[in-house]
Each structure stands twice: as structure tokens, then as C-alpha cells.
Amino acid sequence: MPTPEQLQKIYDLSDGVLYPEAVAFIRRLVDEQDRSPLPASQVTGLLNVTRTASYSQLEHFIRHQRERNWTESKQDIKIFYTELEKLFNTMKNKRVKDEFQLLRHGLTNKEISQEIDELMIVLARDFIQHLITENGLLAVKKATERAKRR
């Protein structure tokens, strides 16, 4: 369980780092790469997993979604989960310790691994909440653009 100090640092990171990165992440996919926003069913599933799961369960969910045999019309979903997995892997393997400096000192390797997972689910929840909000705004924007073309 993260300490109050770790949680405070994560809350500070949420607004200053995670929010702009989540917005940039989904805008890069939707605007720059011309992908579709994540559909409502995927938004619901992703939010449900982050609210109830451990980080290892979230990783499993993301991997499962990435590995699914998506139809051609839903390849954007596969790309989304592929990119999200890369982002979270970098966050878990480098940023938690080096950039965010969230780990306590004096832990064994096993304790470090456990603490990283406990911190990652909190970071992932915040990141995904920001991402989902921006995804909704982009979905409305895309729908409005389609309606204007009709």
C-alpha cells in the first residue's frame, strides 16, 4: 500500500505530468495518426478494470485486448492497447524509480517489485481517467465534424 507521502506525490504528478501526457497520448493517436477515439465499450471495460484490479490484472487486460483478433474496422483499438502497453512499461520500468522517484529506500528486490505494482495501479488509474476524459472530448469533436459533412 502506498504511503501518504507517495500518494501525495502521485496526486501532484497527476495534474502536472500525467494529465498533459494522457491528453498528448490520445491526441497523437486520434488527431495525428487519424485513429478513431476509443469506443464506449472499451472505455467502460478499461475503467472497470482500473477500479477493481491490481496492476498485474490491468497488464493482463491490456495484453489480452492487444492480442485479440480485431476486425479490420477495429484495428485502432489494437493500436491503442499496443501504445498504452508501451507507455505503461516505460513508466513501470524506468519512470517510477528514476524520474518520479516514488520508491522507498532499503527495500528488497521482492518488496521493490511489489511496491512498483502498487504504485503503478494508482498512476495507471489517474492516467486512464485523464485519457478517457480527453477521448470523450475527441469523440464529440469527430462526431460533430462528421455531422457537418452530411
C-alpha positions, 0 to 999 in steps of 0.5 A: 500500500502506498504511503501518504507521502507517495500518494501525495506525490502521485496526486501532484504528478497527476495534474502536472505530468500525467494529465498533459501526457494522457491528453498528448497520448490520445491526441497523437493517436486520434488527431495525428495518426487519424485513429478513431477515439476509443469506443464506449465499450472499451472505455467502460471495460478499461475503467472497470478494470482500473477500479477493481484490479491490481496492476498485474490484472490491468497488464493482463487486460491490456495484453489480452485486448492487444492480442485479440483478433480485431476486425479490420474496422477495429484495428485502432483499438489494437493500436491503442492497447499496443501504445498504452502497453508501451507507455505503461512499461516505460513508466513501470520500468524506468519512470517510477524509480528514476524520474518520479522517484516514488520508491522507498529506500532499503527495500528488497528486490521482492518488496521493490517489485511489489511496491512498483505494482502498487504504485503503478495501479494508482498512476495507471488509474489517474492516467486512464481517467485523464485519457478517457476524459480527453477521448470523450472530448475527441469523440464529440469533436469527430462526431460533430465534424462528421455531422457537418459533412452530411 
